[in-house]
Structures are given as structure tokens and as C-alpha cells.
Amino acid sequence: MKIKLDPANPKTWPKGRINAARLDATTETELAAQQASDDASAMQDAARYARRVRQRLGLTQQELSQRIDVSLETIRNWEQGKRSPTGAAKALLRVLDRAPEAALQALG
């Protein structure tokens, strides 16, 4: 069974499963705390990913920093969850994860 949705008409959207009373009772402070928790969790996920990619390549932090021309401090910050790779760095980590031989060869 296919469902047709009209983005301009909310009446065509499927009903969600939310507890409206609980949602209405949620304070701005609780929302901010949840957002902070979600952000911290996302940073740790990015840190684990960066560390896993480096370890799968069999490189030290120093070696990875030299291979991808990023400072050692940046690599450490990624792996400690202090910062997350963004933009080109994030894309490069994905390529290193999915096609390590080709990526490392291209990086020289």
C-alpha cells in the first residue's frame, strides 16, 4: 500500500506516535538539557569513528596527521571528542574507511 503525501498539506502526513501531554509539559530547560546530551553523544560517535578509521589503517595519530596533512592536535581533538571532523575532513575519513588502499595511494 502506497501513501501519497503532499508536503504542502499537513492533513496528508501520517500520524506520529507522540505523547502530546508529555511534549506539552516539557520545559525549555529540559529541551536544552536533552539537546546538550544529544550533541555530546554525537561528538563521541564522531570520535569513535575517527579512531576506528585510523586504527583500521594501522596508523598512529602522528602517521595519520602526516598522511592527510592535518595537524596532530586536530587528530587528537577528533579522537577525544573535543571537535568533530567536518566538510572535506569528514568526507576524507569516509573514503579512508570505505576504500583505504585507493585513498592512501591517492594521498601519496
Biopython code that builds the backbone (N, CA, C, O; Angstrom):
import numpy as np
from Bio.PDB.StructureBuilder import StructureBuilder

atoms = [
    (1, "MET", "N", (0.844, -1.187, 0.000)),
    (1, "MET", "CA", (0.000, 0.000, 0.000)),
    (1, "MET", "C", (0.886, 1.246, 0.000)),
    (1, "MET", "O", (1.747, 1.405, 0.865)),
    (2, "LYS", "N", (0.670, 2.103, -0.953)),
    (2, "LYS", "CA", (1.433, 3.338, -1.054)),
    (2, "LYS", "C", (0.657, 4.470, -0.409)),
    (2, "LYS", "O", (-0.571, 4.530, -0.477)),
    (3, "ILE", "N", (1.391, 5.349, 0.205)),
    (3, "ILE", "CA", (0.792, 6.528, 0.818)),
    (3, "ILE", "C", (1.269, 7.738, 0.041)),
    (3, "ILE", "O", (2.465, 7.900, -0.200)),
    (4, "LYS", "N", (0.333, 8.587, -0.347)),
    (4, "LYS", "CA", (0.702, 9.805, -1.050)),
    (4, "LYS", "C", (0.717, 10.950, -0.047)),
    (4, "LYS", "O", (-0.244, 11.184, 0.686)),
    (5, "LEU", "N", (1.849, 11.655, -0.043)),
    (5, "LEU", "CA", (1.998, 12.794, 0.847)),
    (5, "LEU", "C", (2.082, 14.070, 0.027)),
    (5, "LEU", "O", (2.749, 14.134, -1.005)),
    (6, "ASP", "N", (1.402, 15.054, 0.511)),
    (6, "ASP", "CA", (1.503, 16.376, -0.098)),
    (6, "ASP", "C", (2.227, 17.252, 0.917)),
    (6, "ASP", "O", (1.652, 17.594, 1.951)),
    (7, "PRO", "N", (3.486, 17.625, 0.643)),
    (7, "PRO", "CA", (4.248, 18.415, 1.607)),
    (7, "PRO", "C", (3.559, 19.717, 2.010)),
    (7, "PRO", "O", (3.787, 20.227, 3.107)),
    (8, "ALA", "N", (2.729, 20.247, 1.140)),
    (8, "ALA", "CA", (2.041, 21.500, 1.432)),
    (8, "ALA", "C", (0.775, 21.300, 2.263)),
    (8, "ALA", "O", (0.186, 22.269, 2.740)),
    (9, "ASN", "N", (0.352, 20.032, 2.439)),
    (9, "ASN", "CA", (-0.893, 19.759, 3.150)),
    (9, "ASN", "C", (-0.630, 18.814, 4.330)),
    (9, "ASN", "O", (-0.551, 17.599, 4.146)),
    (10, "PRO", "N", (-0.496, 19.370, 5.538)),
    (10, "PRO", "CA", (-0.218, 18.545, 6.713)),
    (10, "PRO", "C", (-1.265, 17.457, 6.982)),
    (10, "PRO", "O", (-0.972, 16.475, 7.664)),
    (11, "LYS", "N", (-2.462, 17.623, 6.462)),
    (11, "LYS", "CA", (-3.500, 16.613, 6.693)),
    (11, "LYS", "C", (-3.165, 15.287, 6.015)),
    (11, "LYS", "O", (-3.697, 14.246, 6.400)),
    (12, "THR", "N", (-2.282, 15.314, 5.002)),
    (12, "THR", "CA", (-1.898, 14.083, 4.311)),
    (12, "THR", "C", (-0.725, 13.379, 5.002)),
    (12, "THR", "O", (-0.359, 12.265, 4.628)),
    (13, "TRP", "N", (-0.138, 14.029, 6.007)),
    (13, "TRP", "CA", (1.007, 13.444, 6.703)),
    (13, "TRP", "C", (0.528, 12.336, 7.639)),
    (13, "TRP", "O", (-0.549, 12.459, 8.224)),
    (14, "PRO", "N", (1.293, 11.264, 7.796)),
    (14, "PRO", "CA", (0.878, 10.201, 8.718)),
    (14, "PRO", "C", (0.916, 10.702, 10.156)),
    (14, "PRO", "O", (1.688, 11.594, 10.506)),
    (15, "LYS", "N", (0.080, 10.116, 10.956)),
    (15, "LYS", "CA", (0.034, 10.476, 12.374)),
    (15, "LYS", "C", (1.271, 9.937, 13.069)),
    (15, "LYS", "O", (1.643, 8.779, 12.874)),
    (16, "GLY", "N", (1.900, 10.762, 13.869)),
    (16, "GLY", "CA", (3.078, 10.343, 14.615)),
    (16, "GLY", "C", (2.680, 9.689, 15.929)),
    (16, "GLY", "O", (1.537, 9.772, 16.378)),
    (17, "ARG", "N", (3.654, 9.045, 16.517)),
    (17, "ARG", "CA", (3.413, 8.408, 17.817)),
    (17, "ARG", "C", (4.112, 9.229, 18.880)),
    (17, "ARG", "O", (5.251, 8.948, 19.253)),
    (18, "ILE", "N", (3.430, 10.230, 19.356)),
    (18, "ILE", "CA", (3.989, 11.057, 20.412)),
    (18, "ILE", "C", (3.018, 11.115, 21.570)),
    (18, "ILE", "O", (1.816, 10.902, 21.409)),
    (19, "ASN", "N", (3.546, 11.398, 22.708)),
    (19, "ASN", "CA", (2.742, 11.616, 23.892)),
    (19, "ASN", "C", (2.564, 13.130, 23.995)),
    (19, "ASN", "O", (3.432, 13.831, 24.514)),
    (20, "ALA", "N", (1.442, 13.620, 23.500)),
    (20, "ALA", "CA", (1.217, 15.062, 23.427)),
    (20, "ALA", "C", (1.260, 15.718, 24.799)),
    (20, "ALA", "O", (1.784, 16.823, 24.935)),
    (21, "ALA", "N", (0.723, 15.064, 25.808)),
    (21, "ALA", "CA", (0.724, 15.644, 27.154)),
    (21, "ALA", "C", (2.153, 15.796, 27.667)),
    (21, "ALA", "O", (2.506, 16.819, 28.254)),
    (22, "ARG", "N", (2.961, 14.781, 27.443)),
    (22, "ARG", "CA", (4.356, 14.841, 27.897)),
    (22, "ARG", "C", (5.114, 15.918, 27.123)),
    (22, "ARG", "O", (5.909, 16.660, 27.700)),
    (23, "LEU", "N", (4.865, 15.999, 25.823)),
    (23, "LEU", "CA", (5.521, 17.007, 25.000)),
    (23, "LEU", "C", (5.151, 18.409, 25.477)),
    (23, "LEU", "O", (6.020, 19.271, 25.604)),
    (24, "ASP", "N", (3.882, 18.637, 25.738)),
    (24, "ASP", "CA", (3.437, 19.949, 26.205)),
    (24, "ASP", "C", (4.016, 20.293, 27.575)),
    (24, "ASP", "O", (4.231, 21.466, 27.883)),
    (25, "ALA", "N", (4.270, 19.272, 28.398)),
    (25, "ALA", "CA", (4.783, 19.507, 29.743)),
    (25, "ALA", "C", (6.301, 19.697, 29.780)),
    (25, "ALA", "O", (6.849, 20.065, 30.819)),
    (26, "THR", "N", (6.976, 19.454, 28.670)),
    (26, "THR", "CA", (8.425, 19.578, 28.630)),
    (26, "THR", "C", (8.835, 21.044, 28.665)),
    (26, "THR", "O", (8.337, 21.864, 27.893)),
    (27, "THR", "N", (9.742, 21.353, 29.567)),
    (27, "THR", "CA", (10.188, 22.744, 29.722)),
    (27, "THR", "C", (11.341, 23.050, 28.771)),
    (27, "THR", "O", (11.974, 22.141, 28.234)),
    (28, "GLU", "N", (11.605, 24.327, 28.571)),
    (28, "GLU", "CA", (12.735, 24.751, 27.739)),
    (28, "GLU", "C", (14.054, 24.260, 28.341)),
    (28, "GLU", "O", (14.977, 23.905, 27.607)),
    (29, "THR", "N", (14.142, 24.239, 29.652)),
    (29, "THR", "CA", (15.351, 23.749, 30.327)),
    (29, "THR", "C", (15.574, 22.270, 30.023)),
    (29, "THR", "O", (16.702, 21.848, 29.772)),
    (30, "GLU", "N", (14.502, 21.488, 30.047)),
    (30, "GLU", "CA", (14.609, 20.061, 29.732)),
    (30, "GLU", "C", (14.999, 19.847, 28.270)),
    (30, "GLU", "O", (15.797, 18.966, 27.951)),
    (31, "LEU", "N", (14.425, 20.664, 27.389)),
    (31, "LEU", "CA", (14.781, 20.575, 25.971)),
    (31, "LEU", "C", (16.256, 20.911, 25.756)),
    (31, "LEU", "O", (16.943, 20.237, 24.989)),
    (32, "ALA", "N", (16.737, 21.944, 26.427)),
    (32, "ALA", "CA", (18.146, 22.335, 26.300)),
    (32, "ALA", "C", (19.061, 21.240, 26.842)),
    (32, "ALA", "O", (20.107, 20.960, 26.257)),
    (33, "ALA", "N", (18.674, 20.624, 27.950)),
    (33, "ALA", "CA", (19.478, 19.542, 28.525)),
    (33, "ALA", "C", (19.522, 18.349, 27.580)),
    (33, "ALA", "O", (20.574, 17.731, 27.415)),
    (34, "GLN", "N", (18.406, 18.022, 26.964)),
    (34, "GLN", "CA", (18.370, 16.907, 26.020)),
    (34, "GLN", "C", (19.219, 17.216, 24.788)),
    (34, "GLN", "O", (19.923, 16.345, 24.276)),
    (35, "GLN", "N", (19.147, 18.454, 24.320)),
    (35, "GLN", "CA", (19.956, 18.860, 23.166)),
    (35, "GLN", "C", (21.442, 18.736, 23.490)),
    (35, "GLN", "O", (22.219, 18.247, 22.669)),
    (36, "ALA", "N", (21.839, 19.177, 24.682)),
    (36, "ALA", "CA", (23.244, 19.077, 25.085)),
    (36, "ALA", "C", (23.681, 17.620, 25.164)),
    (36, "ALA", "O", (24.790, 17.276, 24.758)),
    (37, "SER", "N", (22.813, 16.775, 25.682)),
    (37, "SER", "CA", (23.108, 15.347, 25.768)),
    (37, "SER", "C", (23.250, 14.732, 24.375)),
    (37, "SER", "O", (24.166, 13.948, 24.126)),
    (38, "ASP", "N", (22.344, 15.090, 23.478)),
    (38, "ASP", "CA", (22.407, 14.588, 22.103)),
    (38, "ASP", "C", (23.690, 15.052, 21.410)),
    (38, "ASP", "O", (24.331, 14.277, 20.700)),
    (39, "ASP", "N", (24.061, 16.317, 21.617)),
    (39, "ASP", "CA", (25.275, 16.852, 20.997)),
    (39, "ASP", "C", (26.515, 16.131, 21.524)),
    (39, "ASP", "O", (27.417, 15.801, 20.753)),
    (40, "ALA", "N", (26.562, 15.886, 22.828)),
    (40, "ALA", "CA", (27.700, 15.180, 23.428)),
    (40, "ALA", "C", (27.797, 13.762, 22.884)),
    (40, "ALA", "O", (28.890, 13.268, 22.609)),
    (41, "SER", "N", (26.672, 13.122, 22.733)),
    (41, "SER", "CA", (26.637, 11.765, 22.197)),
    (41, "SER", "C", (27.129, 11.747, 20.744)),
    (41, "SER", "O", (27.876, 10.852, 20.350)),
    (42, "ALA", "N", (26.711, 12.727, 19.961)),
    (42, "ALA", "CA", (27.147, 12.813, 18.561)),
    (42, "ALA", "C", (28.653, 13.042, 18.481)),
    (42, "ALA", "O", (29.318, 12.479, 17.611)),
    (43, "MET", "N", (29.199, 13.863, 19.379)),
    (43, "MET", "CA", (30.642, 14.110, 19.396)),
    (43, "MET", "C", (31.399, 12.824, 19.710)),
    (43, "MET", "O", (32.438, 12.551, 19.109)),
    (44, "GLN", "N", (30.883, 12.039, 20.645)),
    (44, "GLN", "CA", (31.545, 10.779, 20.992)),
    (44, "GLN", "C", (31.455, 9.775, 19.847)),
    (44, "GLN", "O", (32.394, 9.015, 19.613)),
    (45, "ASP", "N", (30.337, 9.769, 19.138)),
    (45, "ASP", "CA", (30.208, 8.890, 17.963)),
    (45, "ASP", "C", (31.254, 9.268, 16.909)),
    (45, "ASP", "O", (31.895, 8.394, 16.326)),
    (46, "ALA", "N", (31.422, 10.562, 16.669)),
    (46, "ALA", "CA", (32.410, 11.030, 15.692)),
    (46, "ALA", "C", (33.819, 10.678, 16.148)),
    (46, "ALA", "O", (34.667, 10.320, 15.331)),
    (47, "ALA", "N", (34.070, 10.779, 17.447)),
    (47, "ALA", "CA", (35.394, 10.444, 17.994)),
    (47, "ALA", "C", (35.690, 8.961, 17.793)),
    (47, "ALA", "O", (36.786, 8.596, 17.366)),
    (48, "ARG", "N", (34.712, 8.106, 18.100)),
    (48, "ARG", "CA", (34.912, 6.668, 17.913)),
    (48, "ARG", "C", (35.138, 6.335, 16.446)),
    (48, "ARG", "O", (35.958, 5.474, 16.127)),
    (49, "TYR", "N", (34.424, 7.006, 15.554)),
    (49, "TYR", "CA", (34.566, 6.758, 14.118)),
    (49, "TYR", "C", (35.971, 7.146, 13.652)),
    (49, "TYR", "O", (36.630, 6.367, 12.963)),
    (50, "ALA", "N", (36.432, 8.341, 14.022)),
    (50, "ALA", "CA", (37.764, 8.794, 13.611)),
    (50, "ALA", "C", (38.836, 7.836, 14.127)),
    (50, "ALA", "O", (39.759, 7.481, 13.394)),
    (51, "ARG", "N", (38.715, 7.422, 15.376)),
    (51, "ARG", "CA", (39.679, 6.489, 15.970)),
    (51, "ARG", "C", (39.642, 5.141, 15.253)),
    (51, "ARG", "O", (40.689, 4.557, 14.970)),
    (52, "ARG", "N", (38.451, 4.651, 14.965)),
    (52, "ARG", "CA", (38.304, 3.354, 14.299)),
    (52, "ARG", "C", (38.919, 3.384, 12.902)),
    (52, "ARG", "O", (39.605, 2.441, 12.508)),
    (53, "VAL", "N", (38.679, 4.460, 12.151)),
    (53, "VAL", "CA", (39.251, 4.567, 10.807)),
    (53, "VAL", "C", (40.775, 4.538, 10.895)),
    (53, "VAL", "O", (41.429, 3.809, 10.150)),
    (54, "ARG", "N", (41.335, 5.325, 11.799)),
    (54, "ARG", "CA", (42.790, 5.368, 11.942)),
    (54, "ARG", "C", (43.349, 4.005, 12.325)),
    (54, "ARG", "O", (44.351, 3.564, 11.763)),
    (55, "GLN", "N", (42.709, 3.337, 13.276)),
    (55, "GLN", "CA", (43.197, 2.042, 13.727)),
    (55, "GLN", "C", (43.089, 0.988, 12.627)),
    (55, "GLN", "O", (43.972, 0.141, 12.485)),
    (56, "ARG", "N", (42.004, 1.040, 11.847)),
    (56, "ARG", "CA", (41.859, 0.090, 10.731)),
    (56, "ARG", "C", (42.954, 0.276, 9.692)),
    (56, "ARG", "O", (43.355, -0.677, 9.025)),
    (57, "LEU", "N", (43.432, 1.501, 9.559)),
    (57, "LEU", "CA", (44.515, 1.776, 8.625)),
    (57, "LEU", "C", (45.861, 1.334, 9.196)),
    (57, "LEU", "O", (46.849, 1.245, 8.467)),
    (58, "GLY", "N", (45.897, 1.060, 10.489)),
    (58, "GLY", "CA", (47.139, 0.647, 11.132)),
    (58, "GLY", "C", (48.117, 1.796, 11.306)),
    (58, "GLY", "O", (49.331, 1.591, 11.314)),
    (59, "LEU", "N", (47.589, 3.004, 11.444)),
    (59, "LEU", "CA", (48.435, 4.187, 11.579)),
    (59, "LEU", "C", (48.355, 4.758, 12.989)),
    (59, "LEU", "O", (47.333, 4.635, 13.664)),
    (60, "THR", "N", (49.440, 5.382, 13.422)),
    (60, "THR", "CA", (49.414, 6.140, 14.668)),
    (60, "THR", "C", (48.747, 7.483, 14.374)),
    (60, "THR", "O", (48.516, 7.830, 13.215)),
    (61, "GLN", "N", (48.445, 8.220, 15.417)),
    (61, "GLN", "CA", (47.879, 9.551, 15.205)),
    (61, "GLN", "C", (48.854, 10.419, 14.415)),
    (61, "GLN", "O", (48.453, 11.158, 13.517)),
    (62, "GLN", "N", (50.123, 10.322, 14.755)),
    (62, "GLN", "CA", (51.154, 11.102, 14.056)),
    (62, "GLN", "C", (51.209, 10.728, 12.573)),
    (62, "GLN", "O", (51.270, 11.606, 11.712)),
    (63, "GLU", "N", (51.187, 9.445, 12.282)),
    (63, "GLU", "CA", (51.244, 8.988, 10.896)),
    (63, "GLU", "C", (50.020, 9.445, 10.102)),
    (63, "GLU", "O", (50.146, 9.881, 8.958)),
    (64, "LEU", "N", (48.837, 9.345, 10.711)),
    (64, "LEU", "CA", (47.625, 9.794, 10.019)),
    (64, "LEU", "C", (47.686, 11.291, 9.760)),
    (64, "LEU", "O", (47.329, 11.752, 8.676)),
    (65, "SER", "N", (48.135, 12.048, 10.747)),
    (65, "SER", "CA", (48.201, 13.504, 10.562)),
    (65, "SER", "C", (49.117, 13.861, 9.401)),
    (65, "SER", "O", (48.832, 14.786, 8.640)),
    (66, "GLN", "N", (50.220, 13.124, 9.267)),
    (66, "GLN", "CA", (51.144, 13.392, 8.160)),
    (66, "GLN", "C", (50.545, 12.964, 6.823)),
    (66, "GLN", "O", (50.695, 13.666, 5.823)),
    (67, "ARG", "N", (49.870, 11.819, 6.799)),
    (67, "ARG", "CA", (49.312, 11.293, 5.535)),
    (67, "ARG", "C", (48.212, 12.183, 4.984)),
    (67, "ARG", "O", (48.110, 12.370, 3.772)),
    (68, "ILE", "N", (47.375, 12.742, 5.880)),
    (68, "ILE", "CA", (46.247, 13.550, 5.386)),
    (68, "ILE", "C", (46.500, 15.048, 5.532)),
    (68, "ILE", "O", (45.617, 15.860, 5.253)),
    (69, "ASP", "N", (47.714, 15.414, 5.973)),
    (69, "ASP", "CA", (48.122, 16.820, 6.094)),
    (69, "ASP", "C", (47.199, 17.617, 7.020)),
    (69, "ASP", "O", (46.717, 18.699, 6.686)),
    (70, "VAL", "N", (46.981, 17.036, 8.180)),
    (70, "VAL", "CA", (46.193, 17.677, 9.231)),
    (70, "VAL", "C", (47.053, 17.643, 10.489)),
    (70, "VAL", "O", (47.786, 16.679, 10.710)),
    (71, "SER", "N", (46.974, 18.670, 11.305)),
    (71, "SER", "CA", (47.838, 18.712, 12.485)),
    (71, "SER", "C", (47.540, 17.553, 13.441)),
    (71, "SER", "O", (46.415, 17.057, 13.509)),
    (72, "LEU", "N", (48.564, 17.139, 14.167)),
    (72, "LEU", "CA", (48.416, 16.080, 15.157)),
    (72, "LEU", "C", (47.379, 16.484, 16.207)),
    (72, "LEU", "O", (46.590, 15.656, 16.663)),
    (73, "GLU", "N", (47.390, 17.743, 16.578)),
    (73, "GLU", "CA", (46.427, 18.245, 17.572)),
    (73, "GLU", "C", (44.989, 18.070, 17.080)),
    (73, "GLU", "O", (44.101, 17.732, 17.861)),
    (74, "THR", "N", (44.764, 18.297, 15.792)),
    (74, "THR", "CA", (43.427, 18.118, 15.221)),
    (74, "THR", "C", (42.997, 16.662, 15.325)),
    (74, "THR", "O", (41.868, 16.374, 15.722)),
    (75, "ILE", "N", (43.893, 15.742, 14.969)),
    (75, "ILE", "CA", (43.575, 14.311, 15.070)),
    (75, "ILE", "C", (43.235, 13.963, 16.513)),
    (75, "ILE", "O", (42.256, 13.262, 16.769)),
    (76, "ARG", "N", (44.033, 14.443, 17.449)),
    (76, "ARG", "CA", (43.773, 14.172, 18.873)),
    (76, "ARG", "C", (42.426, 14.738, 19.307)),
    (76, "ARG", "O", (41.672, 14.085, 20.029)),
    (77, "ASN", "N", (42.132, 15.942, 18.867)),
    (77, "ASN", "CA", (40.847, 16.552, 19.226)),
    (77, "ASN", "C", (39.684, 15.746, 18.677)),
    (77, "ASN", "O", (38.672, 15.579, 19.357)),
    (78, "TRP", "N", (39.815, 15.241, 17.446)),
    (78, "TRP", "CA", (38.759, 14.394, 16.870)),
    (78, "TRP", "C", (38.564, 13.159, 17.722)),
    (78, "TRP", "O", (37.438, 12.817, 18.083)),
    (79, "GLU", "N", (39.656, 12.490, 18.043)),
    (79, "GLU", "CA", (39.566, 11.210, 18.742)),
    (79, "GLU", "C", (39.168, 11.355, 20.207)),
    (79, "GLU", "O", (38.668, 10.404, 20.809)),
    (80, "GLN", "N", (39.379, 12.510, 20.775)),
    (80, "GLN", "CA", (38.986, 12.751, 22.165)),
    (80, "GLN", "C", (37.589, 13.355, 22.269)),
    (80, "GLN", "O", (37.089, 13.589, 23.369)),
    (81, "GLY", "N", (36.968, 13.605, 21.129)),
    (81, "GLY", "CA", (35.617, 14.154, 21.136)),
    (81, "GLY", "C", (35.551, 15.629, 21.465)),
    (81, "GLY", "O", (34.487, 16.140, 21.814)),
    (82, "LYS", "N", (36.675, 16.322, 21.359)),
    (82, "LYS", "CA", (36.683, 17.762, 21.617)),
    (82, "LYS", "C", (36.194, 18.540, 20.400)),
    (82, "LYS", "O", (35.614, 19.619, 20.520)),
    (83, "ARG", "N", (36.444, 17.960, 19.219)),
    (83, "ARG", "CA", (35.986, 18.536, 17.959)),
    (83, "ARG", "C", (35.586, 17.402, 17.035)),
    (83, "ARG", "O", (36.022, 16.263, 17.201)),
    (84, "SER", "N", (34.752, 17.726, 16.061)),
    (84, "SER", "CA", (34.335, 16.728, 15.071)),
    (84, "SER", "C", (34.845, 17.129, 13.702)),
    (84, "SER", "O", (34.846, 18.309, 13.353)),
    (85, "PRO", "N", (35.280, 16.145, 12.923)),
    (85, "PRO", "CA", (35.673, 16.473, 11.549)),
    (85, "PRO", "C", (34.447, 16.941, 10.763)),
    (85, "PRO", "O", (33.359, 16.383, 10.905)),
    (86, "THR", "N", (34.630, 17.949, 9.952)),
    (86, "THR", "CA", (33.530, 18.471, 9.147)),
    (86, "THR", "C", (33.988, 18.624, 7.712)),
    (86, "THR", "O", (35.182, 18.550, 7.422)),
    (87, "GLY", "N", (33.059, 18.831, 6.834)),
    (87, "GLY", "CA", (33.357, 19.131, 5.443)),
    (87, "GLY", "C", (34.264, 18.115, 4.787)),
    (87, "GLY", "O", (33.985, 16.917, 4.795)),
    (88, "ALA", "N", (35.360, 18.607, 4.216)),
    (88, "ALA", "CA", (36.284, 17.762, 3.471)),
    (88, "ALA", "C", (36.929, 16.699, 4.365)),
    (88, "ALA", "O", (37.155, 15.574, 3.919)),
    (89, "ALA", "N", (37.223, 17.042, 5.608)),
    (89, "ALA", "CA", (37.840, 16.072, 6.518)),
    (89, "ALA", "C", (36.899, 14.909, 6.798)),
    (89, "ALA", "O", (37.327, 13.757, 6.856)),
    (90, "LYS", "N", (35.640, 15.206, 6.968)),
    (90, "LYS", "CA", (34.648, 14.158, 7.198)),
    (90, "LYS", "C", (34.533, 13.256, 5.967)),
    (90, "LYS", "O", (34.454, 12.034, 6.089)),
    (91, "ALA", "N", (34.526, 13.867, 4.792)),
    (91, "ALA", "CA", (34.451, 13.096, 3.548)),
    (91, "ALA", "C", (35.701, 12.243, 3.371)),
    (91, "ALA", "O", (35.613, 11.094, 2.939)),
    (92, "LEU", "N", (36.863, 12.799, 3.703)),
    (92, "LEU", "CA", (38.104, 12.042, 3.582)),
    (92, "LEU", "C", (38.097, 10.826, 4.512)),
    (92, "LEU", "O", (38.532, 9.744, 4.117)),
    (93, "LEU", "N", (37.613, 10.996, 5.730)),
    (93, "LEU", "CA", (37.526, 9.852, 6.651)),
    (93, "LEU", "C", (36.614, 8.770, 6.082)),
    (93, "LEU", "O", (36.904, 7.580, 6.209)),
    (94, "ARG", "N", (35.517, 9.180, 5.456)),
    (94, "ARG", "CA", (34.616, 8.198, 4.849)),
    (94, "ARG", "C", (35.309, 7.422, 3.736)),
    (94, "ARG", "O", (35.166, 6.203, 3.635)),
    (95, "VAL", "N", (36.065, 8.137, 2.899)),
    (95, "VAL", "CA", (36.789, 7.474, 1.809)),
    (95, "VAL", "C", (37.858, 6.557, 2.391)),
    (95, "VAL", "O", (38.022, 5.433, 1.917)),
    (96, "LEU", "N", (38.580, 7.005, 3.396)),
    (96, "LEU", "CA", (39.593, 6.170, 4.041)),
    (96, "LEU", "C", (38.970, 4.921, 4.654)),
    (96, "LEU", "O", (39.591, 3.858, 4.684)),
    (97, "ASP", "N", (37.756, 5.053, 5.136)),
    (97, "ASP", "CA", (37.065, 3.921, 5.747)),
    (97, "ASP", "C", (36.594, 2.922, 4.693)),
    (97, "ASP", "O", (36.697, 1.712, 4.894)),
    (98, "ARG", "N", (36.083, 3.422, 3.581)),
    (98, "ARG", "CA", (35.457, 2.553, 2.580)),
    (98, "ARG", "C", (36.419, 2.055, 1.503)),
    (98, "ARG", "O", (36.244, 0.959, 0.972)),
    (99, "ALA", "N", (37.425, 2.851, 1.184)),
    (99, "ALA", "CA", (38.387, 2.446, 0.147)),
    (99, "ALA", "C", (39.789, 2.879, 0.587)),
    (99, "ALA", "O", (40.399, 3.751, -0.031)),
    (100, "PRO", "N", (40.290, 2.264, 1.655)),
    (100, "PRO", "CA", (41.559, 2.731, 2.238)),
    (100, "PRO", "C", (42.750, 2.670, 1.299)),
    (100, "PRO", "O", (43.561, 3.594, 1.263)),
    (101, "GLU", "N", (42.862, 1.587, 0.537)),
    (101, "GLU", "CA", (44.026, 1.456, -0.350)),
    (101, "GLU", "C", (44.053, 2.569, -1.386)),
    (101, "GLU", "O", (45.080, 3.218, -1.589)),
    (102, "ALA", "N", (42.930, 2.781, -2.032)),
    (102, "ALA", "CA", (42.845, 3.823, -3.069)),
    (102, "ALA", "C", (43.083, 5.209, -2.464)),
    (102, "ALA", "O", (43.786, 6.036, -3.044)),
    (103, "ALA", "N", (42.494, 5.452, -1.300)),
    (103, "ALA", "CA", (42.654, 6.768, -0.665)),
    (103, "ALA", "C", (44.102, 7.019, -0.282)),
    (103, "ALA", "O", (44.635, 8.098, -0.539)),
    (104, "LEU", "N", (44.738, 6.037, 0.329)),
    (104, "LEU", "CA", (46.129, 6.210, 0.744)),
    (104, "LEU", "C", (47.058, 6.342, -0.461)),
    (104, "LEU", "O", (48.032, 7.095, -0.421)),
    (105, "GLN", "N", (46.758, 5.616, -1.519)),
    (105, "GLN", "CA", (47.566, 5.732, -2.728)),
    (105, "GLN", "C", (47.415, 7.135, -3.341)),
    (105, "GLN", "O", (48.394, 7.744, -3.775)),
    (106, "ALA", "N", (46.189, 7.625, -3.367)),
    (106, "ALA", "CA", (45.943, 8.952, -3.925)),
    (106, "ALA", "C", (46.609, 10.048, -3.100)),
    (106, "ALA", "O", (47.041, 11.070, -3.634)),
    (107, "LEU", "N", (46.686, 9.818, -1.782)),
    (107, "LEU", "CA", (47.317, 10.815, -0.905)),
    (107, "LEU", "C", (48.838, 10.773, -1.010)),
    (107, "LEU", "O", (49.524, 11.705, -0.591)),
    (108, "GLY", "N", (49.362, 9.676, -1.577)),
    (108, "GLY", "CA", (50.799, 9.565, -1.801)),
    (108, "GLY", "C", (51.511, 9.193, -0.588)),
    (108, "GLY", "O", (52.735, 9.057, -0.607)),
]
sb = StructureBuilder()
sb.init_structure("model")
sb.init_model(0)
sb.init_chain("A")
sb.init_seg("    ")
for serial, (resi, resn, name, xyz) in enumerate(atoms, 1):
    if name == "N":
        sb.init_residue(resn, " ", resi, " ")
    sb.init_atom(name, np.array(xyz, "f"), 0.0, 1.0, " ", f" {name:<3s}", serial, name[0])
structure = sb.get_structure()
